[in-house]
């Protein structure tokens, strides 16, 4: 990339928050960020149960409406709070367009294509590598060296998530497409880092949702044909609204609040909680206790997050 071009990935100044002088304030900030990341990842995991209602509905059409609902919900929230949203610059719009095209629209397209060539659990294991990729790329894009202990913690988190999800059938094409989804999921976090300090978690979430809704609305007829305009049933409407408000509006703001507070590397560790959120939702619906492997995997994820957060805090990162 030419050096004169505006950076599309985190700059050294924005990539990670600098250590605070007030230890208690820093600890409180980190704790709140951990709660926000946990909420965001947990809600994302719960979407699996909601998506089962949309099994027969055109996927891209449903996602387009979901992001539109999320944007409207966040705009309504900002209006109720009399909160003025910052006006994005051209640079911000470019960053948000890349974020929406990859982390939202692109992710959906890759997952949809991968599901024809692999089982969901197998795709989830590959996409579950998000903590490791962010642990490596997060420091590299700002010219720093990745911390070995953070990478180790991310590997533990990813391993635990894989245990929770189990495995399944894969093909070469399925691996490649799931890898594309993994890259898009990483972009969802890293591409937001430069703009979150300027637009805030709310502004980034609204901008990304609006752009993704438009992209998917254009892509839906190309993928689904006339079925893209199929009217949803009452239960499908309820599912889409739930996805838009809870899994999109609330989860996105929570996730980007953590990114803004403690940076992408520590926040990325909490991506391992997505399959745990799916597991807990299934337990509540089915009223069943987890299997031994699922319980062990959840404990491994928690241990990896604790290790990564503790080491990052000790190093002031």
C-alpha positions as a Markdown table, in Angstrom:
| # | Residue | x | y | z |
|---|---|---|---|---|
| 1 | Unk | 0.0 | 0.0 | 0.0 |
| 2 | Unk | 1.4 | 3.5 | -0.9 |
| 3 | Unk | 2.6 | 5.3 | 2.2 |
| 4 | Unk | 0.6 | 8.4 | 1.2 |
| 5 | Unk | -2.7 | 6.5 | 1.3 |
| 6 | Unk | -4.8 | 6.7 | 4.5 |
| 7 | Unk | -4.3 | 3.5 | 6.7 |
| 8 | Unk | -7.1 | 1.0 | 6.4 |
| 9 | Unk | -5.9 | -1.0 | 9.4 |
| 10 | Unk | -5.1 | 0.2 | 12.9 |
| 11 | Unk | -2.4 | 2.8 | 13.3 |
| 12 | Unk | 0.0 | 2.6 | 16.2 |
| 13 | Unk | -1.8 | 5.4 | 18.0 |
| 14 | Unk | -5.2 | 3.8 | 17.8 |
| 15 | Unk | -4.5 | 0.1 | 17.9 |
| 16 | Unk | -4.3 | -0.4 | 21.7 |
| 17 | Unk | -5.1 | 1.9 | 24.6 |
| 18 | Unk | -2.2 | 3.2 | 26.5 |
| 19 | Unk | -1.8 | 2.1 | 30.1 |
| 20 | Unk | -3.7 | 4.4 | 32.5 |
| 21 | Unk | -1.9 | 6.0 | 35.5 |
| 22 | Unk | -4.8 | 5.3 | 37.8 |
| 23 | Unk | -4.6 | 1.5 | 38.5 |
| 24 | Unk | -8.2 | 1.3 | 40.0 |
| 25 | Unk | -9.6 | 3.2 | 37.0 |
| 26 | Unk | -7.7 | 0.9 | 34.6 |
| 27 | Unk | -8.9 | -2.2 | 36.4 |
| 28 | Unk | -12.5 | -0.9 | 36.3 |
| 29 | Unk | -12.2 | -0.1 | 32.6 |
| 30 | Unk | -10.8 | -3.5 | 31.8 |
| 31 | Unk | -13.5 | -5.2 | 33.9 |
| 32 | Unk | -16.3 | -3.3 | 32.1 |
| 33 | Unk | -14.7 | -4.1 | 28.7 |
| 34 | Unk | -14.6 | -7.8 | 29.7 |
| 35 | Unk | -18.3 | -7.7 | 30.5 |
| 36 | Unk | -19.1 | -5.9 | 27.2 |
| 37 | Unk | -17.1 | -8.5 | 25.2 |
| 38 | Unk | -18.8 | -11.3 | 27.1 |
| 39 | Unk | -22.2 | -9.9 | 26.4 |
| 40 | Unk | -21.4 | -9.4 | 22.7 |
| 41 | Unk | -19.9 | -12.9 | 22.2 |
| 42 | Unk | -22.7 | -14.5 | 24.2 |
| 43 | Unk | -25.4 | -12.9 | 22.3 |
| 44 | Unk | -23.7 | -13.8 | 19.0 |
| 45 | Unk | -23.7 | -17.4 | 20.1 |
| 46 | Unk | -27.4 | -17.3 | 21.0 |
| 47 | Unk | -28.2 | -16.4 | 17.4 |
| 48 | Unk | -27.9 | -20.1 | 16.4 |
| 49 | Unk | -31.2 | -20.9 | 18.2 |
| 50 | Unk | -32.9 | -17.9 | 16.6 |
| 51 | Unk | -31.6 | -18.8 | 13.1 |
| 52 | Unk | -33.3 | -22.2 | 13.2 |
| 53 | Unk | -36.6 | -20.4 | 12.8 |
| 54 | Unk | -35.2 | -18.9 | 9.6 |
| 55 | Unk | -34.1 | -22.2 | 8.1 |
| 56 | Unk | -36.5 | -22.0 | 5.2 |
| 57 | Unk | -36.2 | -18.2 | 4.6 |
| 58 | Unk | -33.8 | -16.8 | 2.0 |
| 59 | Unk | -30.7 | -16.2 | 4.1 |
| 60 | Unk | -29.4 | -13.0 | 2.6 |
| 61 | Unk | -32.8 | -11.4 | 2.6 |
| 62 | Unk | -33.2 | -12.2 | 6.2 |
| 63 | Unk | -29.7 | -10.8 | 7.0 |
| 64 | Unk | -30.4 | -7.6 | 5.0 |
| 65 | Unk | -33.5 | -7.0 | 7.0 |
| 66 | Unk | -31.8 | -7.9 | 10.2 |
| 67 | Unk | -29.0 | -5.3 | 9.8 |
| 68 | Unk | -31.7 | -2.7 | 8.8 |
| 69 | Unk | -33.6 | -3.4 | 12.0 |
| 70 | Unk | -30.4 | -3.2 | 14.0 |
| 71 | Unk | -29.5 | 0.2 | 12.4 |
| 72 | Unk | -33.0 | 1.5 | 13.1 |
| 73 | Unk | -33.0 | 0.3 | 16.7 |
| 74 | Unk | -29.7 | 2.0 | 17.3 |
| 75 | Unk | -30.8 | 5.3 | 15.7 |
| 76 | Unk | -33.9 | 5.2 | 17.8 |
| 77 | Unk | -31.8 | 4.7 | 20.9 |
| 78 | Unk | -29.5 | 7.6 | 20.0 |
| 79 | Unk | -32.6 | 9.8 | 19.5 |
| 80 | Unk | -34.1 | 8.8 | 22.8 |
| 81 | Unk | -30.8 | 9.7 | 24.5 |
| 82 | Unk | -30.5 | 12.9 | 22.5 |
| 83 | Unk | -27.1 | 11.7 | 21.4 |
| 84 | Unk | -25.6 | 13.4 | 18.4 |
| 85 | Unk | -23.7 | 11.0 | 16.1 |
| 86 | Unk | -20.4 | 12.2 | 14.7 |
| 87 | Unk | -20.4 | 12.9 | 11.0 |
| 88 | Unk | -18.1 | 10.3 | 9.3 |
| 89 | Unk | -15.3 | 11.6 | 7.1 |
| 90 | Unk | -14.5 | 10.1 | 3.7 |
| 91 | Unk | -11.8 | 8.1 | 5.3 |
| 92 | Unk | -14.3 | 6.8 | 7.9 |
| 93 | Unk | -16.8 | 5.9 | 5.2 |
| 94 | Unk | -14.2 | 3.9 | 3.3 |
| 95 | Unk | -13.3 | 2.1 | 6.5 |
| 96 | Unk | -16.9 | 1.4 | 7.3 |
| 97 | Unk | -17.6 | 0.2 | 3.7 |
| 98 | Unk | -14.7 | -2.3 | 4.0 |
| 99 | Unk | -15.9 | -3.4 | 7.4 |
| 100 | Unk | -19.5 | -3.9 | 6.2 |
| 101 | Unk | -18.3 | -5.7 | 3.0 |
| 102 | Unk | -16.2 | -8.1 | 4.9 |
| 103 | Unk | -17.2 | -8.5 | 8.5 |
| 104 | Unk | -20.9 | -8.4 | 7.8 |
| 105 | Unk | -21.9 | -9.1 | 4.2 |
| 106 | Unk | -18.9 | -11.1 | 3.2 |
| 107 | Unk | -19.1 | -13.2 | 6.3 |
| 108 | Unk | -22.7 | -14.2 | 5.5 |
| 109 | Unk | -21.8 | -15.0 | 1.9 |
| 110 | Unk | -18.8 | -17.2 | 2.8 |
| 111 | Unk | -20.8 | -19.1 | 5.5 |
| 112 | Unk | -23.7 | -19.6 | 3.2 |
| 113 | Unk | -21.4 | -21.1 | 0.5 |
| 114 | Unk | -19.5 | -23.2 | 3.0 |
| 115 | Unk | -22.7 | -24.8 | 4.4 |
| 116 | Unk | -23.1 | -26.5 | 1.1 |
| 117 | Unk | -19.7 | -28.2 | 1.4 |
| 118 | Unk | -19.2 | -28.7 | 5.1 |
| 119 | Unk | -21.1 | -29.3 | 8.3 |
| 120 | Unk | -21.8 | -26.3 | 10.6 |
| 121 | Unk | -19.7 | -27.6 | 13.5 |
| 122 | Unk | -16.7 | -28.0 | 11.2 |
| 123 | Unk | -17.1 | -24.5 | 9.8 |
| 124 | Unk | -17.4 | -23.2 | 13.4 |
| 125 | Unk | -14.1 | -24.8 | 14.4 |
| 126 | Unk | -12.3 | -23.0 | 11.6 |
| 127 | Unk | -14.0 | -19.7 | 12.2 |
| 128 | Unk | -13.2 | -20.2 | 15.9 |
| 129 | Unk | -9.6 | -19.4 | 15.1 |
| 130 | Unk | -10.4 | -15.7 | 15.4 |
| 131 | Unk | -8.6 | -15.2 | 18.7 |
| 132 | Unk | -5.4 | -16.6 | 17.4 |
| 133 | Unk | -5.4 | -14.6 | 14.1 |
| 134 | Unk | -6.2 | -11.4 | 16.0 |
| 135 | Unk | -3.5 | -12.1 | 18.6 |
| 136 | Unk | -1.0 | -12.3 | 15.7 |
| 137 | Unk | -2.3 | -9.6 | 13.4 |
| 138 | Unk | -3.4 | -7.1 | 16.0 |
| 139 | Unk | 0.1 | -6.2 | 17.1 |
| 140 | Unk | 1.6 | -6.7 | 13.6 |
| 141 | Unk | -0.6 | -4.1 | 11.9 |
| 142 | Unk | 0.7 | -1.4 | 14.3 |
| 143 | Unk | 4.4 | -2.5 | 14.0 |
| 144 | Unk | 4.6 | -4.4 | 17.2 |
| 145 | Unk | 5.7 | -7.9 | 17.9 |
| 146 | Unk | 2.9 | -10.4 | 19.0 |
| 147 | Unk | 3.3 | -11.5 | 22.6 |
| 148 | Unk | 4.0 | -15.3 | 22.8 |
| 149 | Unk | 1.9 | -15.6 | 25.9 |
| 150 | Unk | -1.1 | -13.9 | 24.3 |
| 151 | Unk | -0.9 | -16.2 | 21.3 |
| 152 | Unk | -0.7 | -19.2 | 23.6 |
| 153 | Unk | -3.8 | -18.0 | 25.5 |
| 154 | Unk | -5.6 | -17.5 | 22.2 |
| 155 | Unk | -4.6 | -21.1 | 21.1 |
| 156 | Unk | -6.1 | -22.4 | 24.4 |
| 157 | Unk | -9.3 | -20.4 | 23.8 |
| 158 | Unk | -9.6 | -21.7 | 20.3 |
| 159 | Unk | -8.9 | -25.2 | 21.4 |
| 160 | Unk | -11.6 | -25.0 | 24.0 |
| 161 | Unk | -14.1 | -23.6 | 21.5 |
| 162 | Unk | -13.3 | -26.4 | 19.2 |
| 163 | Unk | -14.0 | -28.9 | 21.9 |
| 164 | Unk | -17.4 | -27.3 | 22.7 |
| 165 | Unk | -18.4 | -27.3 | 19.0 |
| 166 | Unk | -17.2 | -30.8 | 18.1 |
| 167 | Unk | -16.3 | -31.6 | 14.5 |
| 168 | Unk | -17.9 | -32.6 | 11.3 |
| 169 | Unk | -17.6 | -33.3 | 7.6 |
| 170 | Unk | -15.2 | -31.0 | 5.6 |
| 171 | Unk | -14.1 | -30.7 | 2.0 |
| 172 | Unk | -11.2 | -28.7 | 0.5 |
| 173 | Unk | -13.7 | -26.2 | -0.8 |
| 174 | Unk | -15.4 | -26.1 | 2.6 |
| 175 | Unk | -12.1 | -25.4 | 4.3 |
| 176 | Unk | -11.3 | -22.6 | 1.9 |
| 177 | Unk | -14.7 | -21.0 | 2.2 |
| 178 | Unk | -14.7 | -21.4 | 6.0 |
| 179 | Unk | -11.2 | -19.7 | 5.9 |
| 180 | Unk | -12.8 | -16.8 | 4.0 |
| 181 | Unk | -15.4 | -16.5 | 6.8 |
| 182 | Unk | -12.6 | -16.6 | 9.3 |
| 183 | Unk | -10.9 | -13.7 | 7.5 |
| 184 | Unk | -14.1 | -11.7 | 7.4 |
| 185 | Unk | -14.7 | -12.3 | 11.1 |
| 186 | Unk | -11.3 | -11.0 | 11.9 |
| 187 | Unk | -11.9 | -7.9 | 9.7 |
| 188 | Unk | -15.1 | -7.3 | 11.8 |
| 189 | Unk | -12.9 | -6.4 | 14.7 |
| 190 | Unk | -9.6 | -5.1 | 13.2 |
| 191 | Unk | -11.2 | -2.8 | 10.6 |
| 192 | Unk | -13.2 | -1.1 | 13.3 |
| 193 | Unk | -10.2 | -0.2 | 15.4 |
| 194 | Unk | -9.3 | 3.1 | 13.6 |
| 195 | Unk | -12.8 | 4.4 | 13.5 |
| 196 | Unk | -14.2 | 3.5 | 16.9 |
| 197 | Unk | -12.3 | 6.3 | 18.7 |
| 198 | Unk | -13.7 | 8.9 | 16.2 |
| 199 | Unk | -17.3 | 7.6 | 15.7 |
| 200 | Unk | -17.8 | 5.7 | 18.9 |
| 201 | Unk | -19.2 | 2.1 | 19.2 |
| 202 | Unk | -22.7 | 3.4 | 18.4 |
| 203 | Unk | -21.7 | 5.2 | 15.3 |
| 204 | Unk | -19.6 | 2.4 | 13.9 |
| 205 | Unk | -22.4 | -0.1 | 14.5 |
| 206 | Unk | -25.0 | 2.0 | 12.8 |
| 207 | Unk | -22.8 | 2.8 | 9.8 |
| 208 | Unk | -21.7 | -0.8 | 9.3 |
| 209 | Unk | -25.3 | -2.1 | 9.6 |
| 210 | Unk | -26.7 | 0.5 | 7.1 |
| 211 | Unk | -24.0 | -0.4 | 4.5 |
| 212 | Unk | -24.3 | -4.1 | 5.0 |
| 213 | Unk | -28.1 | -4.0 | 4.7 |
| 214 | Unk | -27.8 | -2.3 | 1.4 |
| 215 | Unk | -25.1 | -4.7 | 0.1 |
| 216 | Unk | -27.0 | -7.8 | 1.1 |
| 217 | Unk | -30.3 | -6.4 | -0.3 |
| 218 | Unk | -28.5 | -6.1 | -3.7 |
| 219 | Unk | -26.9 | -9.6 | -3.4 |
| 220 | Unk | -30.0 | -11.4 | -2.3 |
| 221 | Unk | -31.8 | -11.5 | -5.7 |
| 222 | Unk | -28.5 | -12.7 | -7.3 |
| 223 | Unk | -28.3 | -15.6 | -4.9 |
| 224 | Unk | -31.9 | -16.5 | -4.3 |
| 225 | Unk | -33.6 | -15.2 | -7.4 |
| 226 | Unk | -37.3 | -14.4 | -7.0 |
| 227 | Unk | -37.3 | -16.2 | -3.6 |
| 228 | Unk | -35.4 | -13.2 | -2.3 |
| 229 | Unk | -38.7 | -11.3 | -2.1 |
| 230 | Unk | -40.6 | -14.0 | -0.2 |
| 231 | Unk | -42.8 | -12.5 | 2.6 |
| 232 | Unk | -41.7 | -13.8 | 6.0 |
| 233 | Unk | -44.2 | -15.5 | 8.3 |
| 234 | Unk | -45.0 | -14.1 | 11.7 |
| 235 | Unk | -42.5 | -16.3 | 13.4 |
| 236 | Unk | -39.8 | -15.4 | 10.9 |
| 237 | Unk | -40.5 | -11.7 | 11.4 |
| 238 | Unk | -40.1 | -12.2 | 15.2 |
| 239 | Unk | -36.8 | -14.0 | 14.6 |
| 240 | Unk | -35.5 | -11.3 | 12.3 |
| 241 | Unk | -36.4 | -8.6 | 14.8 |
| 242 | Unk | -34.8 | -10.5 | 17.6 |
| 243 | Unk | -31.6 | -10.9 | 15.5 |
| 244 | Unk | -31.7 | -7.2 | 14.6 |
| 245 | Unk | -32.2 | -5.8 | 18.1 |
| 246 | Unk | -30.4 | -8.3 | 20.4 |
| 247 | Unk | -27.8 | -10.1 | 18.3 |
| 248 | Unk | -26.9 | -7.0 | 16.2 |
| 249 | Unk | -27.7 | -3.7 | 17.9 |
| 250 | Unk | -26.8 | -4.7 | 21.5 |
| 251 | Unk | -24.1 | -7.2 | 20.6 |
| 252 | Unk | -22.3 | -4.9 | 18.2 |
| 253 | Unk | -22.2 | -1.9 | 20.5 |
| 254 | Unk | -21.0 | -4.2 | 23.4 |
| 255 | Unk | -18.2 | -5.7 | 21.3 |
| 256 | Unk | -17.0 | -2.4 | 19.9 |
| 257 | Unk | -17.2 | -0.8 | 23.3 |
| 258 | Unk | -14.7 | -3.4 | 24.5 |
| 259 | Unk | -12.5 | -2.9 | 21.4 |
| 260 | Unk | -12.5 | 0.8 | 22.2 |
| 261 | Unk | -11.6 | 0.3 | 25.8 |
| 262 | Unk | -8.9 | -2.4 | 25.8 |
| 263 | Unk | -8.0 | -2.9 | 22.1 |
| 264 | Unk | -8.7 | -5.8 | 19.7 |
| 265 | Unk | -6.2 | -8.4 | 21.1 |
| 266 | Unk | -7.8 | -8.7 | 24.5 |
| 267 | Unk | -11.3 | -8.4 | 23.1 |
| 268 | Unk | -10.6 | -11.0 | 20.4 |
| 269 | Unk | -10.0 | -13.6 | 23.1 |
| 270 | Unk | -13.7 | -13.4 | 24.0 |
| 271 | Unk | -14.7 | -14.6 | 20.6 |
| 272 | Unk | -14.1 | -18.1 | 22.1 |
| 273 | Unk | -17.3 | -17.5 | 24.0 |
| 274 | Unk | -19.5 | -17.6 | 20.9 |
| 275 | Unk | -19.9 | -21.4 | 20.9 |
| 276 | Unk | -20.3 | -21.3 | 24.7 |
| 277 | Unk | -23.2 | -18.9 | 24.2 |
| 278 | Unk | -24.7 | -21.3 | 21.6 |
| 279 | Unk | -24.3 | -24.1 | 24.1 |
| 280 | Unk | -25.9 | -22.2 | 27.0 |
| 281 | Unk | -28.9 | -21.2 | 24.8 |
| 282 | Unk | -29.4 | -24.8 | 23.8 |
| 283 | Unk | -29.3 | -25.9 | 27.4 |
| 284 | Unk | -31.9 | -23.3 | 28.4 |
| 285 | Unk | -34.2 | -24.4 | 25.5 |
| 286 | Unk | -33.7 | -28.1 | 25.9 |
| 287 | Unk | -33.4 | -28.0 | 29.7 |
| 288 | Unk | -30.4 | -30.4 | 29.6 |
| 289 | Unk | -27.0 | -30.3 | 31.2 |
| 290 | Unk | -23.9 | -30.1 | 29.0 |
| 291 | Unk | -22.0 | -33.2 | 28.0 |
| 292 | Unk | -18.6 | -33.8 | 29.6 |
| 293 | Unk | -16.7 | -32.6 | 26.5 |
| 294 | Unk | -18.8 | -29.4 | 26.3 |
| 295 | Unk | -18.2 | -28.7 | 30.0 |
| 296 | Unk | -14.5 | -29.3 | 29.6 |
| 297 | Unk | -14.3 | -27.1 | 26.5 |
| 298 | Unk | -16.1 | -24.3 | 28.3 |
| 299 | Unk | -13.6 | -24.5 | 31.2 |
| 300 | Unk | -10.7 | -24.4 | 28.7 |
| 301 | Unk | -12.1 | -21.3 | 27.0 |
| 302 | Unk | -12.5 | -19.6 | 30.4 |
| 303 | Unk | -9.0 | -20.5 | 31.4 |
| 304 | Unk | -7.5 | -19.2 | 28.1 |
| 305 | Unk | -9.4 | -15.9 | 28.4 |
| 306 | Unk | -8.3 | -15.5 | 32.0 |
| 307 | Unk | -4.6 | -16.2 | 31.1 |
| 308 | Unk | -4.7 | -13.8 | 28.1 |
| 309 | Unk | -6.4 | -10.9 | 30.0 |
| 310 | Unk | -4.2 | -11.3 | 33.0 |
| 311 | Unk | -0.9 | -11.3 | 31.0 |
| 312 | Unk | -2.1 | -8.5 | 28.8 |
| 313 | Unk | -2.9 | -6.4 | 31.9 |
| 314 | Unk | 0.4 | -7.3 | 33.5 |
| 315 | Unk | 2.2 | -6.0 | 30.4 |
| 316 | Unk | 0.1 | -2.9 | 30.2 |
| 317 | Unk | -1.4 | -4.0 | 26.8 |
